[in-house]
Amino acid sequence: MNKQLVAALKRRYKSSLFSPQQDGDERGLAGYLSGRVPDDLLTQEMKDAGHNSLLLTGEDVPRYYETIDLLRRQPELEYLKDKELKDLLWRLECEVLVHKEEYKRDLSKLGAKLEEFAAALVRPLTDFEVLIPLQNFKVGGHEIALGDCTLRHFSREDLLEWGFGRHESWERSLRDFADRTAVVITERGNNTNLVAERARRRADLRLHTLRVALAQRDFTPDAQLRFRLSPHTVMRDAGEPRIRSCQHVSPGPWTFEYVDAHDRGYVEYAAGVLGRSAGFPKEFRERVERALYWLGRAVEGEELDQRVALLCTAMESLLSDRSEVRKGERIAYRMVLLESLRGNSFVHPAQLLWIYTLRSSVVHGSGVEIVTKAEYRTMVHAARRTLKNYVDFVGDNNFRRYSDLIRHIETSGEAGQLSEWLGGHPADENVRELKEALDGSISRHGGAEVSPAVGRAGD
């Protein structure tokens, strides 16, 4: 484990040891974390007092999440699932709690514990060769070198020599690989699933490059350049003719089988959206139809970056105007206010703004493959909820113009309470930007009402 990581851990935990404890009444929203202390760490004194849990408050909460993020970024730890990593870190938190006074007296013992913790997590990285067959591409007897990868034809005999012949189960997979052109690319890691994902992304980029170059053949139609990676992936330790892992991840489309007892509610959602919006004034009806188009396209997409970009476009269709600036901030707090006005819990608006920022990076060319599955799931859930809230809210209030809807949302008591709540988190840059945008809208409309009811923030 690198020295920079251990040093970062020491700084965090040393600061935590000597920071004052926060009063429980001052925790605020999501201002604490609690969990059970493992039985083998409970001291007799803790057992006698009935204390079997750990409560993190104040600066320890962001420190915990920052440490999770720090560890998650270490390549040597990619083999750990998120829950496994969190469990291991929570155990460390409990160990530091149990020995807190001892560590305060002798910081070298804390340092040794953190070094031991970090070293125990390390798993060496391996160089893998990843082989992925191609669809709709034939290289014949030639071999194409594209930077750090190679495209070549693989016969059955080539594959047996490459590693398929070392075990009978691999031989049964030959039908998916034999007599096809495949790309071979090297990737390092210790989690074969993540190694395959990274290798496929890199290989896909190489195919994009080749596609762009071959498009200069004026006599070649674009449809002939839509070759792609197959869903099959196999890998071996570099230089070792023995298969280590084989995966099949089909992008679909797959046949959907409707189950009435399970799916009736979803169909009612769709029918409700279409039925209510059909009677809306033209402006609102067209906004809903555009949002439905982009939401549907997002589901059809394969790349997370593009899917999130389309989801954000759908939200722009509902909740922004062409003339408005700072669209990300406005869309984020309007999504939250609609949830609150419908009496529902809501995703933290800063989380929505962060995802919108990722979308901007993709659309404007400053980032690629930056959206995670968790961020996509957060956004698609929030977008579906927003569509339903939007249709119900417009229908229940008989708004005739989009400007009337926005004025109603931004002068509501919920808007004032959201502004006040955001003001309690000044250290977060996204939160500050959200509050500035919301306060500007409230002022433009002449202020907001005060209402006792506001939704609660949720995950």
C-alpha positions in Angstrom: 0.0 0.0 0.0 1.5 3.4 -0.9 2.8 5.7 1.7 0.5 8.5 0.6 -2.6 6.5 1.5 -1.3 5.5 5.0 -0.3 9.1 5.6 -3.8 10.3 4.6 -5.4 7.8 7.0 -3.1 8.9 9.9 -4.1 12.6 9.3 -7.8 11.8 9.4 -7.8 9.6 12.5 -5.3 11.8 14.4 -7.6 14.8 13.8 -10.6 12.7 14.9 -9.0 11.6 18.1 -8.6 15.2 19.4 -11.7 16.8 17.9 -14.4 17.8 20.4 -17.5 15.6 20.5 -20.6 17.1 19.1 -23.7 17.4 21.2 -26.4 14.9 20.1 -29.0 17.6 19.8 -26.8 19.4 17.3 -26.5 16.6 14.8 -28.8 18.1 12.3 -30.1 16.3 9.2 -28.1 13.2 8.3 -25.5 14.5 10.8 -24.7 11.1 12.4 -23.9 7.5 11.7 -24.5 4.6 14.0 -23.8 0.9 14.0 -23.1 -2.1 16.1 -19.6 -2.8 17.6 -18.4 -6.3 16.8 -18.8 -8.6 19.7 -15.1 -9.4 19.9 -14.2 -5.8 20.3 -16.6 -5.1 23.2 -14.7 -4.5 26.5 -16.1 -5.7 29.8 -16.8 -2.1 30.8 -18.9 -1.6 27.6 -20.8 -4.8 28.3 -21.5 -3.8 31.9 -22.7 -0.4 30.7 -24.9 -1.9 27.9 -23.0 0.0 25.2 -22.7 -2.1 22.1 -22.9 0.5 19.4 -20.8 3.3 17.9 -22.2 6.7 17.1 -20.3 9.0 14.7 -21.3 12.7 14.8 -19.9 16.1 13.7 -16.8 16.0 11.5 -16.4 12.2 12.0 -19.3 11.7 9.5 -17.8 13.4 6.4 -14.4 11.9 7.5 -15.9 8.4 7.4 -17.3 9.0 3.9 -14.1 10.6 2.6 -12.2 7.6 3.9 -14.5 5.2 2.1 -14.0 7.2 -1.1 -10.2 7.3 -0.5 -10.0 3.5 -0.1 -12.4 2.9 -3.0 -10.0 4.7 -5.4 -7.1 2.4 -4.6 -6.5 -0.1 -7.4 -5.3 -2.7 -5.0 -8.6 -2.8 -3.2 -10.9 -3.1 -6.2 -11.5 -6.8 -5.4 -13.5 -5.7 -2.3 -17.3 -5.2 -2.8 -18.7 -1.9 -1.4 -20.3 -3.6 1.6 -17.1 -5.5 2.4 -15.1 -2.3 2.4 -17.6 -0.5 4.6 -17.7 -3.4 7.0 -13.9 -3.4 7.3 -13.8 0.4 7.8 -16.5 0.3 10.4 -14.5 -2.3 12.3 -11.6 0.0 12.2 -13.8 2.8 13.6 -14.8 0.6 16.4 -11.2 -0.4 17.2 -10.2 3.2 17.3 -13.1 3.9 19.7 -12.2 1.0 22.0 -8.5 2.1 22.2 -9.1 5.8 22.0 -7.5 6.8 25.2 -4.5 4.6 24.6 -4.0 6.0 21.1 -4.3 9.6 22.4 -1.5 8.9 24.8 0.7 7.2 22.2 0.0 8.1 18.6 2.6 5.7 17.3 0.2 2.9 18.3 -2.5 4.5 16.2 -0.1 4.7 13.3 0.8 1.1 13.6 -2.8 0.1 13.7 -3.6 2.1 10.5 -0.5 0.6 8.7 -1.7 -2.9 9.7 -5.2 -2.1 8.5 -4.0 -0.8 5.1 -1.5 -3.6 4.6 -4.1 -6.3 5.3 -6.3 -5.0 2.5 -3.8 -5.2 -0.3 -4.1 -7.8 -3.0 -1.5 -7.8 -5.7 -2.5 -6.6 -9.2 -2.3 -9.0 -12.1 -1.8 -8.4 -15.8 -4.6 -10.0 -17.8 -5.0 -10.6 -21.5 -8.7 -10.1 -22.5 -10.1 -11.6 -25.7 -13.4 -10.2 -27.0 -14.9 -11.5 -30.3 -16.3 -8.8 -32.7 -19.7 -8.7 -34.5 -19.9 -7.7 -38.2 -16.1 -7.5 -38.7 -13.8 -9.8 -40.6 -10.1 -9.3 -40.7 -9.3 -12.4 -42.8 -5.6 -13.5 -42.5 -4.4 -10.1 -41.5 -3.6 -8.8 -38.1 -4.4 -5.2 -37.1 -2.5 -3.4 -34.3 -4.4 -0.5 -32.7 -2.2 1.0 -30.1 -2.3 -1.4 -27.2 -4.6 -4.0 -28.7 -4.7 -6.4 -31.6 -7.4 -7.5 -34.0 -7.0 -11.0 -35.5 -8.8 -14.0 -36.7 -9.1 -16.9 -34.2 -9.7 -20.5 -35.4 -10.7 -23.3 -33.1 -7.0 -24.4 -33.0 -5.8 -20.9 -32.1 -8.3 -20.7 -29.2 -7.3 -24.1 -27.9 -3.7 -23.0 -27.9 -4.7 -19.6 -26.3 -6.1 -21.3 -23.3 -9.5 -22.9 -24.1 -7.9 -26.4 -24.2 -6.9 -26.5 -20.5 -10.4 -27.4 -19.2 -13.4 -29.1 -20.8 -15.8 -26.4 -19.7 -13.9 -23.8 -21.8 -14.0 -26.1 -24.8 -17.8 -26.0 -24.7 -17.6 -22.2 -25.0 -15.7 -22.4 -28.3 -18.8 -22.0 -30.4 -19.1 -18.4 -29.2 -15.4 -17.6 -30.1 -14.2 -19.9 -32.9 -13.7 -18.7 -36.5 -14.3 -15.0 -35.7 -12.3 -11.9 -35.5 -11.5 -10.8 -32.0 -9.7 -8.0 -30.2 -7.1 -8.9 -27.6 -6.2 -6.2 -25.0 -4.2 -6.2 -21.8 -5.6 -4.8 -18.5 -4.3 -4.8 -15.0 -6.4 -5.4 -11.8 -7.5 -8.0 -9.2 -11.2 -8.0 -9.8 -12.0 -10.0 -12.9 -15.4 -8.3 -13.4 -13.9 -4.8 -13.3 -11.0 -5.9 -15.4 -13.4 -7.1 -18.1 -15.4 -3.8 -17.8 -12.3 -1.7 -18.3 -11.0 -3.8 -21.1 -14.3 -3.7 -22.9 -14.5 0.1 -22.6 -10.9 0.5 -23.9 -11.5 -1.9 -26.7 -14.7 -0.1 -27.6 -12.8 3.2 -27.9 -10.3 1.5 -30.2 -13.2 0.4 -32.4 -14.6 4.0 -32.4 -11.1 5.1 -33.7 -11.1 2.5 -36.4 -14.6 3.3 -37.4 -13.8 7.0 -37.8 -10.8 6.2 -39.9 -12.6 3.7 -42.2 -15.5 6.2 -42.7 -13.1 8.0 -45.1 -13.8 5.2 -47.6 -16.4 7.2 -49.6 -17.9 4.0 -51.1 -18.6 2.4 -47.7 -22.1 3.1 -46.2 -22.3 3.9 -42.5 -24.3 0.8 -41.9 -21.2 -1.3 -42.8 -19.2 0.4 -40.1 -21.5 -0.5 -37.2 -19.3 -3.4 -36.1 -19.2 -3.9 -32.3 -18.0 -6.0 -29.5 -19.8 -9.2 -28.9 -21.2 -9.9 -25.4 -18.6 -12.6 -24.8 -15.4 -11.9 -22.9 -12.6 -14.3 -21.9 -9.4 -13.6 -20.1 -6.2 -15.2 -19.0 -3.1 -14.3 -16.9 -0.8 -12.5 -19.4 1.4 -15.0 -21.1 -0.2 -18.0 -19.5 -2.2 -20.3 -21.9 -5.0 -21.0 -19.3 -8.4 -19.3 -19.2 -9.0 -17.5 -15.9 -12.5 -16.2 -16.4 -15.2 -16.2 -19.0 -18.2 -13.9 -19.1 -21.3 -13.4 -21.2 -23.1 -10.1 -20.8 -25.7 -9.5 -23.4 -26.8 -5.9 -24.0 -30.2 -7.2 -25.2 -32.8 -6.5 -26.3 -34.5 -9.3 -24.4 -38.1 -10.4 -24.6 -40.3 -8.8 -21.8 -42.8 -11.1 -20.2 -45.7 -9.2 -18.6 -46.8 -10.5 -15.2 -50.1 -8.9 -14.3 -49.8 -9.3 -10.5 -46.4 -7.6 -10.5 -46.6 -5.2 -13.4 -50.2 -3.8 -13.2 -49.1 -0.9 -11.1 -46.4 0.1 -13.7 -48.9 0.0 -16.5 -51.3 2.2 -14.4 -48.4 4.7 -14.0 -48.0 4.8 -17.8 -51.7 5.1 -18.4 -52.1 7.8 -15.8 -49.3 9.9 -17.3 -50.8 9.6 -20.8 -54.4 10.0 -19.7 -53.9 13.1 -17.5 -51.5 14.9 -19.8 -53.8 14.4 -22.9 -56.1 17.1 -21.5 -53.3 19.6 -20.7 -52.9 22.9 -22.5 -50.7 22.5 -25.5 -47.5 23.8 -23.9 -47.7 21.4 -21.0 -48.7 18.5 -23.2 -45.8 19.0 -25.5 -43.4 19.3 -22.6 -44.6 15.9 -21.2 -44.4 14.3 -24.6 -40.8 15.5 -25.1 -39.9 14.3 -21.6 -41.4 10.8 -22.4 -39.4 10.7 -25.6 -36.1 11.4 -23.9 -36.8 9.1 -20.9 -37.6 6.3 -23.3 -34.4 6.9 -25.2 -32.5 6.8 -22.0 -33.8 3.3 -21.2 -32.8 2.1 -24.6 -29.3 3.4 -24.4 -26.3 1.3 -23.4 -23.7 3.7 -22.1 -24.3 5.2 -18.7 -22.9 8.6 -19.8 -25.4 9.0 -22.6 -28.3 7.6 -20.5 -27.8 10.2 -17.8 -27.4 12.9 -20.4 -30.8 11.9 -21.9 -32.4 11.8 -18.5 -31.2 15.4 -17.8 -32.6 16.5 -21.2 -36.0 15.0 -20.2 -35.9 17.0 -17.0 -35.1 20.1 -19.0 -38.1 19.4 -21.1 -40.3 19.6 -18.0 -38.6 22.1 -15.7 -36.6 24.7 -17.6 -37.0 27.4 -20.3 -34.6 28.1 -23.1 -33.8 31.6 -21.7 -32.9 30.4 -18.2 -29.3 30.2 -17.1 -27.9 27.9 -14.4 -30.3 25.1 -15.6 -28.7 22.5 -13.4 -29.4 24.3 -10.2 -32.9 25.2 -11.2 -33.8 21.7 -12.3 -32.4 20.1 -9.2 -34.3 22.2 -6.7 -37.5 22.2 -8.8 -37.4 18.4 -8.8 -37.0 18.4 -5.0 -39.8 21.0 -4.5 -42.2 19.0 -6.6 -41.5 15.9 -4.5 -42.0 18.0 -1.3 -45.2 19.6 -2.6 -46.6 16.2 -3.2 -45.7 15.2 0.4 -42.9 12.8 -0.6 -39.4 12.3 0.6 -36.7 13.5 -1.8 -33.1 13.0 -3.0 -30.7 15.7 -1.7 -30.7 18.4 -4.4 -26.9 18.6 -4.3 -26.8 15.0 -5.4 -29.0 15.8 -8.4 -26.9 18.8 -9.2 -23.7 16.7 -9.1 -25.2 14.3 -11.6 -26.3 17.1 -13.9 -22.7 18.4 -13.7 -21.5 15.0 -14.9 -24.0 15.3 -17.8 -22.5 18.7 -18.7 -19.0 17.2 -18.7 -20.2 14.6 -21.1 -22.1 16.9 -23.4 -19.4 19.5 -23.6 -16.6 17.0 -24.2 -14.7 17.4 -21.0 -15.4 13.9 -19.7 -16.1 10.4 -20.9 -17.2 7.2 -19.0 -17.6 9.2 -15.8 -21.1 8.2 -14.7 -21.5 5.3 -12.3 -24.3 2.8 -12.0 -25.3 4.3 -8.7 -25.5 7.8 -10.2 -27.6 6.5 -13.0 -30.0 4.6 -10.7 -30.4 7.8 -8.6 -31.2 9.9 -11.6 -33.5 7.5 -13.3 -35.5 7.0 -10.1 -35.7 10.8 -9.5 -36.7 11.5 -13.1 -39.5 9.0 -13.1 -40.8 10.4 -9.8 -40.6 13.9 -11.2 -42.6 13.0 -14.3 -45.4 11.6 -12.2 -45.3 14.5 -9.8 -45.3 17.0 -12.7 -48.3 15.5 -14.4 -50.3 15.2 -11.1 -49.4 18.7 -9.9 -50.3 20.4 -13.2 -53.5 18.4 -13.4 -54.6 19.1 -9.8 -53.9 22.8 -10.1 -55.1 23.5 -13.6 -52.1 25.6 -14.6 -52.5 27.2 -18.0 -49.0 28.4 -18.5 -45.5 27.1 -17.6 -44.6 30.3 -15.9 -47.6 29.9 -13.6 -46.3 26.5 -12.5 -42.8 27.8 -11.8 -44.0 30.8 -9.9 -46.2 28.6 -7.8 -43.3 26.2 -7.0 -40.8 28.9 -6.2 -43.1 31.0 -4.0 -44.3 28.1 -2.0 -43.6 27.6 1.7 -41.5 24.6 0.7 -39.2 26.8 -1.3 -38.5 29.0 1.7 -37.9 26.0 3.9 -35.6 24.4 1.4 -33.6 27.7 1.2 -33.3 27.8 5.0 -32.2 24.1 5.1 -29.6 24.6 2.4 -28.3 27.6 4.4 -27.4 25.1 7.1 -24.8 23.4 4.9 -22.5 26.3 3.8 -19.4 24.1 3.4 -20.7 22.3 0.3 -20.1 24.2 -2.9 -23.0 22.6 -4.7 -25.3 23.5 -1.8 -24.2 27.1 -1.9 -24.9 27.3 -5.7 -28.3 25.7 -5.2 -29.2 28.2 -2.5 -28.0 31.2 -4.6 -30.1 30.1 -7.5 -33.2 29.3 -5.4 -32.9 32.6 -3.5 -32.6 34.5 -6.7 -35.8 32.9 -8.0 -37.6 33.6 -4.8 -36.6 37.2 -4.9 -37.6 37.6 -8.5 -41.1 36.4 -7.6 -41.4 38.6 -4.6 -40.6 36.1 -1.8 -41.9 32.8 -0.6 -44.6 31.9 1.9 -43.9 30.2 5.2 -45.3 26.7 5.4 -44.9 24.1 8.2 -44.9 21.1 5.8 -41.9 20.0 3.9 -40.8 16.6 2.7 -37.9 14.9 4.3 -34.5 14.2 2.6 -34.0 10.6 1.7 -31.4 8.4 0.1 
